[in-house]
Amino acid sequence: MIKILITGANGQLGKEFRDLAVTFPDVEFLFLSREDLPIHHFELVRNVFDSFKPNFCINCAAYTAVDKAEQEKDLALLVNAESVGVLAAVSHLHKTKFIHISTDYVYDGLATVPYTEDAITDPQSVYGLSKKMGEEEALKNDPDAVIIRTSWVYSKHGNNFVKTMIRLMNEKDSISVVSDQHGTPTWAADIASAIMQIVNATNWVPGIYNFANDGETTWYDFAVEIKKLIGSKCIVNSIPTSSYPTPAKRPHYSVLNKEKIVSVYQVKLKDWKESLRKCIEGL
């Protein structure tokens, strides 16, 4: 029986793995939240690995408060970088295959064509920097690791853009959403499914991979699609980023090129609108 350790079990992706676990009766999952396992403590992590002996460790734990990170740099670096290094080191020690989730924020956000995995990284925020350092820690401590960069993640669990939009559209007559940032909404359930394909693949090919749903859009058009799917009468106004200043700089363009993960692991990509529809039906 394959054993999989999931950290960050109470986050969006962690909870999608909980939902998915029932469809893998031949896999033993161990779900650990931040409270169950402070992943920056080497000895505690090693003790868990010693007793559970996982074949795979999937790190879904992350500090994701993008704006707050500008004031909480040390905490962001502890969770997104230092802790990743600990998990990678212990995984390497136990010959456990390590999968770590990263983000489009490691890029500069200035491209006009989808980012490939070997595009230069140049994060523009503390959050992006912490995630880039996490990738470096992962590969330094476990050269056999797989890193998955993804973007605009939402789920029926936790706090995210989709749930915020639905709440606002139910509360307000009109809302304003930025229309000059381009990316791809990605359903966390599809990330979990893609990772399980990697787990079940015959070949393990380490390295960095981009994964997101298929297609591209703006936050404004994303909101308009949500409005359509829930049948809201709320008016959605288009505004430029300059009209909605935030402490952390947002990427203007963060579409990811997914050819590598499709080629190496035969991962099937789903259209972002189709996945959004399924997620909202689940809500």
C-alpha positions as CSV (number, residue, x, y, z in Angstrom):
1,M,0.0,0.0,0.0
2,I,1.3,3.5,-1.0
3,K,1.5,5.9,2.0
4,I,1.1,9.6,1.4
5,L,1.8,12.4,3.9
6,I,-0.2,15.6,3.2
7,T,1.0,18.7,5.1
8,G,-1.2,21.8,5.3
9,A,-4.2,19.5,5.5
10,N,-6.7,22.3,6.4
11,G,-5.9,24.5,3.5
12,Q,-7.8,24.6,0.1
13,L,-5.6,22.0,-1.5
14,G,-5.3,19.9,1.6
15,K,-9.0,19.6,1.9
16,E,-9.4,18.8,-1.8
17,F,-7.0,15.9,-1.2
18,R,-9.2,14.8,1.7
19,D,-12.2,14.7,-0.7
20,L,-10.1,12.8,-3.3
21,A,-8.7,10.3,-0.9
22,V,-11.9,8.2,-0.9
23,T,-11.4,7.4,-4.6
24,F,-8.0,5.9,-3.8
25,P,-8.7,2.9,-1.4
26,D,-5.3,1.4,-2.1
27,V,-3.5,4.5,-0.7
28,E,-3.1,5.3,3.0
29,F,-3.2,9.1,3.6
30,L,-1.9,10.9,6.7
31,F,-3.3,14.4,6.8
32,L,-1.5,16.8,9.1
33,S,-2.4,20.5,9.7
34,R,-0.2,23.2,11.1
35,E,-1.4,22.4,14.6
36,D,-0.6,18.7,14.1
37,L,2.9,19.2,12.8
38,P,4.9,22.5,12.9
39,I,6.9,21.7,9.8
40,H,9.8,23.9,10.6
41,H,10.8,21.6,13.5
42,F,13.3,19.1,12.0
43,E,13.1,16.5,14.8
44,L,9.2,16.5,14.9
45,V,9.1,16.1,11.2
46,R,11.6,13.3,11.3
47,N,9.6,11.5,14.1
48,V,6.5,11.6,11.9
49,F,8.5,10.1,8.9
50,D,10.1,7.5,11.2
51,S,6.7,6.3,12.4
52,F,4.5,6.7,9.2
53,K,7.2,5.9,6.6
54,P,5.6,7.7,3.7
55,N,6.3,6.9,0.1
56,F,5.3,10.5,-0.8
57,C,5.2,13.8,1.0
58,I,2.9,16.4,-0.6
59,N,3.5,19.8,0.9
60,C,0.3,21.9,0.7
61,A,1.3,24.0,3.7
62,A,1.9,27.7,2.8
63,Y,1.7,31.2,4.0
64,T,-0.7,32.7,1.4
65,A,-1.7,36.2,2.8
66,V,0.0,38.1,-0.1
67,D,-0.5,41.6,1.2
68,K,0.1,40.7,4.9
69,A,3.4,39.1,3.9
70,E,4.8,42.6,3.2
71,Q,4.6,43.2,7.0
72,E,5.2,39.6,8.1
73,K,8.3,38.8,6.1
74,D,9.9,36.6,8.8
75,L,6.7,34.4,9.1
76,A,6.3,34.1,5.4
77,L,9.9,33.0,5.0
78,L,9.6,30.5,7.9
79,V,6.5,28.8,6.4
80,N,7.3,29.2,2.7
81,A,11.0,28.7,2.6
82,E,12.7,27.4,5.8
83,S,10.0,24.8,6.5
84,V,10.1,23.6,2.9
85,G,13.8,22.9,3.3
86,V,13.1,20.8,6.4
87,L,10.5,18.7,4.7
88,A,12.7,18.3,1.6
89,A,15.7,17.2,3.8
90,V,13.7,14.7,5.8
91,S,12.1,13.4,2.6
92,H,15.6,12.9,1.1
93,L,16.8,11.2,4.2
94,H,13.8,8.7,4.1
95,K,13.9,8.2,0.3
96,T,10.4,9.7,0.3
97,K,9.3,11.4,-3.0
98,F,8.7,15.1,-2.2
99,I,6.1,17.2,-4.1
100,H,6.0,20.9,-3.3
101,I,3.4,23.5,-4.4
102,S,4.7,26.9,-5.7
103,T,3.2,29.8,-7.5
104,D,3.1,32.1,-10.5
105,Y,4.3,34.9,-8.2
106,V,7.9,33.7,-8.6
107,Y,7.9,35.3,-12.1
108,D,8.0,39.1,-12.7
109,G,4.5,39.3,-14.2
110,L,5.7,41.4,-17.2
111,A,5.6,38.7,-19.9
112,T,3.2,38.7,-22.9
113,V,3.4,34.9,-23.6
114,P,2.9,32.0,-21.2
115,Y,5.8,31.5,-18.8
116,T,7.8,28.3,-19.2
117,E,9.5,26.6,-16.2
118,D,12.9,27.9,-17.3
119,A,11.8,31.5,-17.6
120,I,13.8,33.8,-15.3
121,T,12.2,34.2,-11.9
122,D,12.0,37.7,-10.5
123,P,9.4,37.9,-7.7
124,Q,7.9,41.4,-7.1
125,S,6.6,40.8,-3.6
126,V,7.6,39.3,-0.3
127,Y,5.2,36.4,-0.8
128,G,6.7,35.7,-4.3
129,L,10.2,35.9,-2.8
130,S,9.3,33.5,0.0
131,K,7.9,31.0,-2.5
132,K,11.0,31.3,-4.8
133,M,13.2,30.7,-1.8
134,G,11.1,27.7,-0.9
135,E,11.7,26.2,-4.4
136,E,15.5,26.7,-3.9
137,E,15.4,25.1,-0.4
138,A,13.4,22.1,-1.8
139,L,15.9,21.4,-4.6
140,K,19.0,22.1,-2.5
141,N,17.8,19.6,0.2
142,D,16.2,17.1,-2.2
143,P,17.4,17.2,-5.8
144,D,14.8,14.5,-6.5
145,A,11.9,16.8,-5.6
146,V,9.0,17.8,-7.9
147,I,7.8,21.4,-7.7
148,I,4.5,22.5,-9.1
149,R,3.9,26.1,-9.9
150,T,0.2,27.0,-10.2
151,S,-1.9,30.2,-10.3
152,W,-5.2,31.8,-9.2
153,V,-6.2,28.9,-7.0
154,Y,-9.8,28.5,-5.8
155,S,-11.9,25.8,-4.2
156,K,-15.2,25.1,-2.4
157,H,-13.0,25.1,0.7
158,G,-11.3,28.1,2.5
159,N,-11.2,31.7,1.4
160,N,-10.7,32.5,-2.2
161,F,-11.8,34.8,-5.1
162,V,-14.7,32.6,-6.2
163,K,-16.3,32.5,-2.7
164,T,-15.6,36.2,-2.1
165,M,-17.3,37.1,-5.4
166,I,-20.4,35.0,-4.7
167,R,-20.7,36.6,-1.3
168,L,-20.3,40.1,-2.6
169,M,-22.7,39.5,-5.5
170,N,-25.3,38.4,-3.0
171,E,-24.7,41.4,-0.8
172,K,-24.2,44.3,-3.2
173,D,-25.9,45.8,-6.3
174,S,-22.5,46.5,-8.0
175,I,-18.8,45.6,-7.5
176,S,-15.6,46.6,-9.2
177,V,-12.9,44.2,-10.4
178,V,-9.5,44.8,-12.1
179,S,-9.5,44.0,-15.8
180,D,-5.8,44.4,-16.7
181,Q,-4.3,41.4,-14.9
182,H,-4.2,38.2,-17.0
183,G,-3.9,34.7,-15.7
184,T,-5.7,31.3,-15.4
185,P,-8.1,30.4,-12.6
186,T,-7.2,26.9,-11.3
187,W,-9.5,24.7,-9.4
188,A,-7.6,23.1,-6.4
189,A,-9.4,19.8,-7.1
190,D,-7.7,19.7,-10.5
191,I,-4.3,20.3,-8.9
192,A,-4.9,17.4,-6.5
193,S,-5.9,15.1,-9.4
194,A,-2.8,16.1,-11.4
195,I,-0.6,15.3,-8.4
196,M,-2.2,11.9,-8.0
197,Q,-1.4,11.2,-11.7
198,I,2.3,12.1,-10.9
199,V,2.2,9.8,-7.8
200,N,0.8,6.9,-10.0
201,A,3.1,7.5,-12.9
202,T,5.6,4.7,-13.8
203,N,8.5,7.2,-14.1
204,W,9.5,9.8,-11.5
205,V,11.0,12.8,-13.2
206,P,12.1,15.4,-10.7
207,G,12.1,19.2,-11.5
208,I,9.8,22.2,-11.8
209,Y,6.5,21.9,-13.5
210,N,3.8,24.5,-14.3
211,F,0.2,23.4,-13.8
212,A,-3.0,25.4,-14.2
213,N,-6.4,25.0,-15.9
214,D,-6.5,25.6,-19.6
215,G,-7.1,29.0,-21.2
216,E,-6.6,32.6,-19.9
217,T,-8.7,35.4,-18.7
218,T,-8.7,38.5,-16.4
219,W,-10.0,38.9,-12.9
220,Y,-12.9,41.0,-14.3
221,D,-13.9,38.3,-16.8
222,F,-13.4,35.7,-14.2
223,A,-16.0,37.6,-12.0
224,V,-18.4,38.0,-15.0
225,E,-18.3,34.2,-15.5
226,I,-19.0,33.6,-11.8
227,K,-21.9,36.1,-12.1
228,K,-23.3,34.1,-15.0
229,L,-23.0,30.8,-13.3
230,I,-24.8,31.9,-10.2
231,G,-27.4,33.9,-12.1
232,S,-26.6,37.1,-10.2
233,K,-28.1,40.5,-11.1
234,C,-25.1,42.3,-9.5
235,I,-23.4,44.8,-11.9
236,V,-19.6,44.0,-12.4
237,N,-17.6,47.1,-13.2
238,S,-14.2,46.9,-14.9
239,I,-11.4,49.0,-13.3
240,P,-7.6,49.2,-13.8
241,T,-5.1,48.0,-11.2
242,S,-4.2,51.6,-10.5
243,S,-7.7,52.1,-9.1
244,Y,-7.2,49.3,-6.6
245,P,-3.8,49.7,-4.9
246,T,-2.6,46.9,-2.7
247,P,0.4,46.6,-0.4
248,A,1.9,43.8,-2.5
249,K,2.4,44.2,-6.2
250,R,0.3,41.8,-8.3
251,P,1.5,40.2,-11.6
252,H,0.0,41.9,-14.7
253,Y,0.5,38.6,-16.6
254,S,0.8,35.2,-15.0
255,V,-0.3,32.7,-17.6
256,L,1.7,29.4,-17.4
257,N,2.9,27.2,-20.2
258,K,1.9,23.7,-19.2
259,E,3.5,21.7,-22.1
260,K,6.1,20.1,-19.9
261,I,3.7,18.5,-17.3
262,V,1.5,17.3,-20.2
263,S,4.5,15.8,-22.0
264,V,6.2,14.2,-19.1
265,Y,3.3,13.0,-16.9
266,Q,0.5,12.9,-19.5
267,V,-1.6,15.2,-17.3
268,K,-4.9,16.2,-18.9
269,L,-5.7,19.9,-18.8
270,K,-9.3,21.1,-18.1
271,D,-10.8,24.3,-19.4
272,W,-11.0,26.9,-16.6
273,K,-14.7,27.7,-17.3
274,E,-15.7,24.0,-17.1
275,S,-13.8,23.5,-13.8
276,L,-15.4,26.7,-12.4
277,R,-18.8,25.4,-13.3
278,K,-18.2,22.1,-11.5
279,C,-16.8,23.8,-8.4
280,I,-19.8,26.2,-8.2
281,E,-22.2,23.2,-8.6
282,G,-20.4,21.6,-5.6
283,L,-21.0,24.8,-3.6
